[in-house]
Amino acid sequence: MTTVTEPAAAPDLAHRPVRVGIADDHESVRLGIKAACENTGFVVVFAAATVRELVDGIAGREVDVIVLDLSLGDGSLVTDNVHLARGTGASVLVHSIADRVALVREALAAGAAGVIPKSSPTTTVMAAVASVARGDVLNNLEWATAIDADRDFAKAQLGRRERDVLHLYASGLPLKMVAMQLGIAHSTAREYLDRIRVKYVEVGRPAPTKVDLLRRAVEDGILPGLDPEGGDGRS
């Protein structure tokens, strides 16, 4: 059975500013996001017109969040760009025109942490950057629309006990506590968790880390979504 490495601890943002990278082929957008980040107290490590240029520019430096436009002028593919950006160790926040549903879905399937439309107020975009930097799931209207509109974004067929394990584990409980709460052995809980991950891989939505599992639980309605301000999205 495959062993899955747990994710590293979330960055200690209380003692340092959020570090941001920007990939957008419109100079005015790059300058606007850069200025907004700096006004918020974030550090913009590098900004570029392509993801490849961005990755080269931040080589050797740590970045918490990469703000990424979906459609770049170099003809690069969304999935490749998200994978390349995530390869730096940063989370990816898609910042694009909200009606590009197919591309939004593709970005989310590739592992983007969330979507924020270019029509959003600057304060909303900065709140989303901070939320993604903390490792929170950004579950907003654009995300929900992309999932609901695409039948290929299939839900994993989880059994009742698998859903119970995912609900508790993705909520933040250590696996040992999940097992205790459900009255099962730790090894059994681990088997359920491994089975859950396999099922998500089978529908093209891998979840190798605990944050990814949280994202899948929100997408599939097992947990409530989180809004950019850090709430649970419920009225």
Residue pairs with C-beta under 8 A, 6 or more apart in sequence:
1 191
1 194
2 194
2 197
4 193
4 194
4 197
4 208
4 209
5 208
6 209
6 210
7 209
7 210
7 211
10 134
10 135
11 64
11 133
11 134
13 64
13 130
13 133
13 134
17 41
17 42
17 43
18 37
18 41
18 42
18 43
18 64
18 65
18 129
18 130
18 133
19 42
19 43
19 45
19 61
19 62
19 63
19 64
19 65
20 33
20 37
20 42
20 43
20 44
20 45
20 63
20 64
20 65
20 66
20 67
20 129
21 44
21 45
21 46
21 47
21 54
21 57
21 58
21 63
21 65
21 66
21 67
21 85
21 88
21 90
22 30
22 33
22 34
22 37
22 44
22 46
22 47
22 48
22 54
22 66
22 67
23 47
23 48
23 49
23 50
23 51
23 53
23 54
23 66
23 67
23 68
23 69
23 72
23 81
23 85
24 30
24 33
24 47
24 49
24 67
24 68
24 69
24 72
24 95
25 49
25 50
25 69
25 72
25 73
25 74
26 69
27 49
29 69
29 118
30 47
30 48
30 49
32 122
33 44
33 47
33 67
33 95
33 125
34 44
34 47
36 122
36 125
36 126
37 43
37 44
37 126
37 129
38 44
40 126
40 129
40 130
42 126
42 129
45 57
45 58
45 61
45 62
45 63
46 54
46 57
46 58
46 61
46 63
47 54
48 54
48 57
49 72
49 73
49 74
50 72
50 73
50 74
50 76
51 66
51 68
51 72
51 76
51 80
51 81
51 84
51 85
52 74
52 76
52 84
54 66
54 85
55 84
55 85
55 87
55 88
58 88
62 89
63 88
63 89
63 90
64 90
64 91
64 133
65 90
65 91
65 92
65 93
65 113
65 129
65 132
65 133
66 85
66 88
66 90
66 91
66 92
66 93
67 93
67 95
67 125
67 129
68 81
68 82
68 85
68 92
68 93
68 94
68 95
68 107
68 112
69 94
69 95
69 96
70 78
70 94
70 96
70 97
70 100
70 103
70 104
70 107
71 78
71 96
71 100
71 103
72 81
78 103
78 106
78 107
78 110
79 106
79 107
79 109
79 110
82 92
82 107
82 110
82 111
82 112
83 110
83 111
85 92
86 92
86 110
86 111
91 113
91 132
91 133
91 135
92 107
92 111
92 112
92 113
92 132
93 112
93 113
93 114
93 115
93 116
93 128
93 129
93 132
93 138
94 104
94 107
94 108
94 112
94 114
94 115
94 116
95 116
95 117
95 118
95 125
96 103
96 104
96 115
96 117
96 118
97 117
97 118
98 104
98 115
98 117
98 118
98 119
98 142
98 145
101 145
101 146
101 149
101 150
102 146
102 150
104 115
104 142
104 143
104 145
104 146
105 146
105 147
105 149
105 150
105 152
105 153
107 115
108 115
108 143
108 146
108 147
108 153
108 219
109 153
109 204
109 205
111 212
113 132
113 137
113 138
113 215
114 128
114 131
114 132
114 137
114 138
114 139
114 140
114 143
115 138
115 140
115 142
115 143
115 146
116 124
116 125
116 128
116 138
116 140
116 142
116 228
117 142
120 128
124 228
127 228
127 229
128 138
128 140
128 228
130 228
131 138
131 226
131 228
131 229
131 230
132 138
134 230
135 211
136 226
136 230
137 211
137 214
137 215
137 218
137 225
137 226
138 226
138 227
138 228
139 218
139 219
139 225
139 226
139 227
139 233
140 225
140 227
140 228
143 219
143 225
144 225
146 153
147 153
147 219
152 204
153 205
153 219
154 203
154 204
154 205
155 203
155 219
155 220
156 196
156 199
156 200
156 202
156 203
156 205
156 216
156 220
157 199
158 166
158 196
158 199
158 220
158 222
161 182
161 192
162 192
162 195
162 196
162 199
163 222
164 182
165 178
165 182
165 189
165 192
165 193
165 196
166 193
166 196
166 213
166 216
166 217
166 222
167 217
167 222
167 223
168 177
168 178
168 181
168 182
169 175
169 178
169 193
169 210
169 213
170 210
170 213
170 214
170 216
170 217
170 222
170 223
171 223
173 181
175 186
175 189
175 190
175 193
176 186
176 189
178 189
179 185
179 186
179 188
179 189
182 189
196 207
196 213
197 206
197 207
197 208
197 213
200 206
200 207
200 216
205 216
205 219
206 212
207 213
207 215
207 216
214 223
216 222
217 223
218 224
218 225
218 226
224 232
224 233
224 234
225 232
225 233
226 232
226 233
227 233
